[in-house]
Amino acid sequence: MITTVAICAYAMRRWQVMTEAVDSVARQLRDGDDMVLVIDHNDELFERAVDRFAGDPRIRVIANTGPAGISGARNTAIAHARGDLLAFLDDDAVAEPGWLDRVRAAMAEPGVSAVGTAAVPDWEGGARPAWFPDEYDWVVGCTYRGLPTALGEVRNVNGAAMAFRVQALAVAGGFSSVVGRRGAAYTGCEETELCIRLRQRDPSARILYLPDVRVRHRVPRERMRVRHFLRRCFGEGQSKARVARLVGATDGLASERSYVRSTLPRGVARELGRGLRGQPAGWLAAALIVVGLGITGTGYLLGRLRPVRNPVAGEVAVVARH
């Protein structure tokens, strides 16, 4: 199965980790595979990347030809994919050895249209903040407590490390720029909306999560602050509102209902227990689980009041290989 791997980048400040991300994938490419490094409307970064990777014919550096943001960049990658399989890795993540082979093997299963893998937080300084609850690792772009612990089908993949059949992306229509991150914005959910739309258009499509296949997702110190935690929760709520408007609240919030009913209460109980055992960070973590839910809900409600710029999901004019 010929594979194209796409990494989308937008900021010079991520240069070091971006090159590590590219190198981690380059070591795993087989004959016929290639990579596209999509630069999102940043001429300086584009020129530096062209110079850095000019010596490797497997790596193509291309500019985002769509709207600025992760959705436009990923759609550009779709248009330039040469393989039957298109894998995505964030520019601040590093694939562990064997990642691509494991993804490829899972995609070979009958009916599998997409595969998601675990994104494990790689905290700057080496340690998770004691107050940061595992249930909210999505705040820093990682997989979180509450996801399946064994291989199985899920509603959507995690955007940090995922793969699709190119044909499935054509069926879905690509990523919608109504949702998705732009630069350092606090919004996201573009992969959630696409996966839901794929299943709505092709109910037989299988989407798998591989919890034992991992990438290491860098978490810089600025994301290890309560302020970022709260802002990201609000942005997530706004993003969920857009998803619900595009694909319907029933599908758009199905996983979130279970998360709120079972995962978060267990987290509060665990953290209160830590506090009672003399660990003060447990009190703050328990409070943040509750406050984070409230702020996410507020973002969702306010987002529902705002009109969606384009109510039709999937803004890709052409999803085809060049």
C-alpha positions as CSV (number, residue, x, y, z in Angstrom):
1,M,0.0,0.0,0.0
2,I,1.7,3.2,-1.2
3,T,1.6,5.9,1.4
4,T,1.9,9.7,1.4
5,V,2.6,11.3,4.8
6,A,1.6,15.0,5.2
7,I,3.0,17.4,7.8
8,C,1.5,20.9,7.8
9,A,3.5,23.7,9.3
10,Y,2.9,27.4,9.8
11,A,5.5,28.9,12.3
12,M,9.2,29.4,12.3
13,R,9.3,29.0,16.0
14,R,8.6,25.3,15.6
15,W,11.4,24.7,13.2
16,Q,13.4,22.4,15.4
17,V,10.5,20.1,16.3
18,M,9.2,20.3,12.8
19,T,12.4,18.9,11.4
20,E,12.4,16.2,14.0
21,A,8.8,15.3,12.9
22,V,9.9,15.1,9.3
23,D,13.0,13.0,10.1
24,S,11.0,10.6,12.3
25,V,8.7,9.8,9.4
26,A,11.5,9.8,6.7
27,R,13.1,6.9,8.5
28,Q,9.9,4.9,8.2
29,L,9.2,5.4,4.5
30,R,9.2,2.4,2.2
31,D,10.0,2.3,-1.5
32,G,7.3,4.3,-3.4
33,D,6.2,6.2,-0.3
34,D,6.7,10.0,-0.1
35,M,6.1,13.0,2.1
36,V,4.5,16.4,1.6
37,L,5.5,19.2,3.9
38,V,2.7,21.8,3.5
39,I,3.7,25.4,4.5
40,D,0.7,27.5,5.5
41,H,1.1,30.9,4.1
42,N,4.6,31.6,5.5
43,D,7.2,32.6,2.8
44,E,10.2,32.6,5.1
45,L,9.3,29.1,6.4
46,F,8.7,27.8,2.9
47,E,12.1,29.0,1.6
48,R,13.9,27.6,4.6
49,A,12.1,24.2,4.3
50,V,12.8,24.0,0.5
51,D,16.5,24.5,1.2
52,R,16.6,22.1,4.2
53,F,14.9,19.2,2.4
54,A,16.2,19.7,-1.2
55,G,18.5,16.7,-1.0
56,D,15.7,14.2,-0.3
57,P,13.6,13.4,-3.4
58,R,11.0,11.7,-1.2
59,I,10.1,15.0,0.5
60,R,8.1,17.6,-1.4
61,V,7.7,21.1,0.1
62,I,4.6,22.8,-1.1
63,A,2.6,25.9,-0.2
64,N,-0.9,25.8,1.1
65,T,-3.0,26.9,-1.9
66,G,-6.2,27.1,0.1
67,P,-7.4,29.3,2.9
68,A,-5.0,29.9,5.7
69,G,-5.3,27.3,8.5
70,I,-5.0,23.6,9.1
71,S,-8.0,22.6,7.0
72,G,-6.7,24.5,3.9
73,A,-3.2,23.0,4.4
74,R,-4.6,19.5,4.8
75,N,-6.7,19.8,1.7
76,T,-3.6,20.9,-0.2
77,A,-1.9,17.7,1.0
78,I,-4.9,15.7,-0.2
79,A,-4.6,17.3,-3.7
80,H,-0.9,16.3,-3.8
81,A,-1.2,12.8,-2.4
82,R,0.4,10.1,-4.6
83,G,-0.4,7.1,-2.5
84,D,-3.5,5.1,-1.8
85,L,-3.1,6.1,1.9
86,L,-2.6,9.6,3.2
87,A,-1.3,9.9,6.8
88,F,-1.1,13.1,8.8
89,L,1.4,14.0,11.5
90,D,1.4,17.3,13.4
91,D,4.5,19.5,13.0
92,D,5.1,19.3,16.7
93,A,4.9,15.6,17.1
94,V,7.5,12.8,16.6
95,A,6.4,9.4,15.3
96,E,7.8,6.5,17.3
97,P,9.5,3.7,15.4
98,G,7.1,1.4,13.6
99,W,4.3,4.0,13.6
100,L,3.8,4.0,9.8
101,D,4.0,0.2,9.4
102,R,1.4,-0.2,12.2
103,V,-0.9,2.3,10.6
104,R,-0.5,0.7,7.2
105,A,-1.3,-2.7,8.6
106,A,-4.5,-1.5,10.2
107,M,-5.6,0.2,7.0
108,A,-5.2,-3.1,5.2
109,E,-8.2,-4.5,7.2
110,P,-11.4,-4.8,5.1
111,G,-13.6,-1.7,5.2
112,V,-11.2,0.5,7.2
113,S,-11.3,4.1,5.9
114,A,-9.4,5.9,8.7
115,V,-7.1,5.1,11.5
116,G,-6.1,7.2,14.5
117,T,-3.2,6.6,16.8
118,A,-2.3,7.8,20.3
119,A,-0.6,11.1,20.8
120,V,1.3,11.0,24.1
121,P,2.2,14.4,25.7
122,D,5.9,15.2,25.8
123,W,5.9,17.9,28.4
124,E,8.6,20.5,28.2
125,G,10.8,20.0,31.3
126,G,9.8,16.3,31.4
127,A,6.9,16.4,33.9
128,R,3.2,16.7,33.7
129,P,1.9,19.6,35.8
130,A,0.4,18.1,39.0
131,W,-2.8,20.0,38.5
132,F,-3.4,18.9,34.9
133,P,-6.2,16.2,34.8
134,D,-5.6,13.3,32.3
135,E,-9.2,13.8,31.0
136,Y,-8.2,17.1,29.5
137,D,-5.1,16.1,27.6
138,W,-7.1,17.1,24.4
139,V,-6.4,20.6,25.6
140,V,-2.8,20.1,24.5
141,G,-3.7,18.1,21.3
142,C,-3.2,14.7,22.8
143,T,-5.3,11.6,23.5
144,Y,-7.0,11.6,26.9
145,R,-8.4,9.4,29.6
146,G,-11.7,8.1,28.5
147,L,-10.7,6.9,25.1
148,P,-10.7,3.1,24.4
149,T,-7.7,1.2,25.8
150,A,-7.9,-1.5,23.2
151,L,-8.1,-1.5,19.4
152,G,-11.6,-0.7,18.3
153,E,-13.9,1.5,16.2
154,V,-14.4,5.1,17.2
155,R,-16.4,8.1,15.9
156,N,-13.4,10.1,15.0
157,V,-9.6,10.1,15.0
158,N,-7.2,12.5,16.8
159,G,-5.8,15.1,14.4
160,A,-2.2,14.8,15.7
161,A,-1.6,11.4,14.1
162,M,-4.1,9.9,11.7
163,A,-4.5,8.3,8.3
164,F,-7.2,8.0,5.6
165,R,-7.7,6.2,2.4
166,V,-7.5,8.8,-0.3
167,Q,-10.7,7.5,-1.8
168,A,-12.5,8.0,1.6
169,L,-11.3,11.6,1.6
170,A,-12.8,12.0,-1.8
171,V,-16.1,10.6,-0.6
172,A,-16.1,12.9,2.4
173,G,-15.1,15.9,0.4
174,G,-12.0,16.9,2.4
175,F,-11.7,19.2,5.4
176,S,-14.1,22.1,6.0
177,S,-12.5,25.4,6.7
178,V,-15.6,26.3,8.8
179,V,-13.8,24.4,11.6
180,G,-10.1,23.9,12.3
181,R,-7.2,25.8,13.8
182,R,-5.7,28.9,12.2
183,G,-2.3,29.7,13.5
184,A,-2.3,29.8,17.3
185,A,-6.1,30.0,17.6
186,Y,-7.8,27.9,20.2
187,T,-10.3,26.2,17.9
188,G,-10.1,22.8,16.2
189,C,-12.3,19.7,15.5
190,E,-11.8,19.7,11.8
191,E,-10.9,16.0,11.9
192,T,-14.0,15.3,14.0
193,E,-16.3,16.9,11.5
194,L,-14.7,15.2,8.6
195,C,-15.0,11.7,10.2
196,I,-18.6,12.2,11.1
197,R,-19.4,13.4,7.5
198,L,-17.5,10.4,6.1
199,R,-19.7,8.0,8.1
200,Q,-22.8,9.9,7.1
201,R,-22.0,9.6,3.5
202,D,-20.7,6.0,3.8
203,P,-22.2,4.2,6.8
204,S,-20.0,1.2,6.1
205,A,-16.8,3.1,6.7
206,R,-14.8,1.8,9.6
207,I,-12.7,4.2,11.7
208,L,-10.2,2.6,14.0
209,Y,-8.2,3.8,17.1
210,L,-4.9,2.1,17.8
211,P,-4.1,3.0,21.5
212,D,-0.7,1.2,21.5
213,V,0.6,3.0,18.4
214,R,2.0,6.3,19.5
215,V,3.5,9.6,18.6
216,R,5.1,11.9,21.1
217,H,3.4,15.3,21.0
218,R,5.4,18.2,22.3
219,V,3.8,20.4,24.9
220,P,5.6,23.7,25.4
221,R,5.5,25.6,28.7
222,E,3.1,28.2,27.5
223,R,0.5,25.4,27.1
224,M,1.1,24.2,30.6
225,R,-0.7,27.1,32.2
226,V,-4.2,27.4,33.7
227,R,-4.9,30.3,31.4
228,H,-4.2,28.3,28.3
229,F,-6.3,25.4,29.7
230,L,-9.3,27.7,30.1
231,R,-9.0,29.4,26.7
232,R,-8.6,26.1,25.0
233,C,-11.8,24.8,26.7
234,F,-13.7,27.8,25.5
235,G,-12.4,27.4,21.9
236,E,-13.3,23.7,22.0
237,G,-16.9,24.6,22.9
238,Q,-17.1,27.0,20.0
239,S,-15.7,24.3,17.7
240,K,-18.2,21.7,18.9
241,A,-20.9,24.2,18.1
242,R,-19.8,24.6,14.6
243,V,-19.5,20.8,14.2
244,A,-23.0,20.4,15.5
245,R,-24.3,23.0,13.1
246,L,-22.6,21.2,10.2
247,V,-23.4,17.6,10.8
248,G,-26.2,17.7,13.4
249,A,-26.1,17.7,17.2
250,T,-26.9,13.9,17.4
251,D,-23.8,12.8,15.6
252,G,-21.8,15.9,16.6
253,L,-22.1,15.3,20.3
254,A,-22.6,11.6,20.7
255,S,-19.1,10.9,22.2
256,E,-19.1,14.1,24.3
257,R,-22.3,13.0,26.1
258,S,-20.6,9.8,27.3
259,Y,-17.5,11.7,28.3
260,V,-19.5,14.1,30.4
261,R,-21.7,11.5,32.0
262,S,-19.0,9.0,33.0
263,T,-15.4,10.1,32.3
264,L,-15.5,13.4,34.0
265,P,-17.3,12.3,37.2
266,R,-14.7,9.6,37.7
267,G,-12.0,12.1,37.2
268,V,-13.4,14.5,39.8
269,A,-13.7,11.6,42.3
270,R,-10.1,10.6,41.7
271,E,-8.7,14.1,42.1
272,L,-10.8,14.7,45.2
273,G,-9.2,11.5,46.6
274,R,-5.8,12.9,45.9
275,G,-6.7,16.1,47.8
276,L,-7.9,14.1,50.7
277,R,-4.7,12.1,50.8
278,G,-2.7,15.4,51.3
279,Q,-1.9,16.2,47.7
280,P,-3.1,19.9,47.2
281,A,-2.9,19.7,43.4
282,G,-5.8,17.2,43.5
283,W,-8.1,20.0,44.7
284,L,-7.2,22.2,41.8
285,A,-7.4,19.4,39.3
286,A,-10.9,18.5,40.5
287,A,-12.0,22.1,40.3
288,L,-10.6,22.4,36.8
289,I,-12.5,19.4,35.5
290,V,-15.7,21.1,36.6
291,V,-14.7,24.6,35.5
292,G,-13.4,23.3,32.2
293,L,-16.7,21.6,31.5
294,G,-18.6,24.8,32.3
295,I,-16.4,27.0,30.1
296,T,-16.6,24.5,27.2
297,G,-20.3,24.5,27.6
298,T,-20.4,28.3,27.6
299,G,-18.3,28.3,24.4
300,Y,-20.7,25.8,22.8
301,L,-23.8,27.8,23.7
302,L,-22.3,31.1,22.5
303,G,-21.2,29.3,19.3
304,R,-24.6,28.0,18.6
305,L,-25.9,31.6,18.6
306,R,-23.5,32.6,15.9
307,P,-24.3,31.9,12.2
308,V,-22.0,29.5,10.4
309,R,-20.2,31.2,7.5
310,N,-20.8,28.3,5.2
311,P,-23.4,25.7,6.3
312,V,-22.3,23.2,3.7
313,A,-19.4,21.1,5.1
314,G,-16.5,20.2,2.9
315,E,-15.2,23.2,1.0
316,V,-12.7,21.3,-1.2
317,A,-13.2,22.3,-4.8
318,V,-11.1,19.4,-6.1
319,V,-9.8,16.5,-4.1
320,A,-7.7,14.7,-6.6
321,R,-4.1,13.5,-7.0
322,H,-1.9,15.6,-9.2
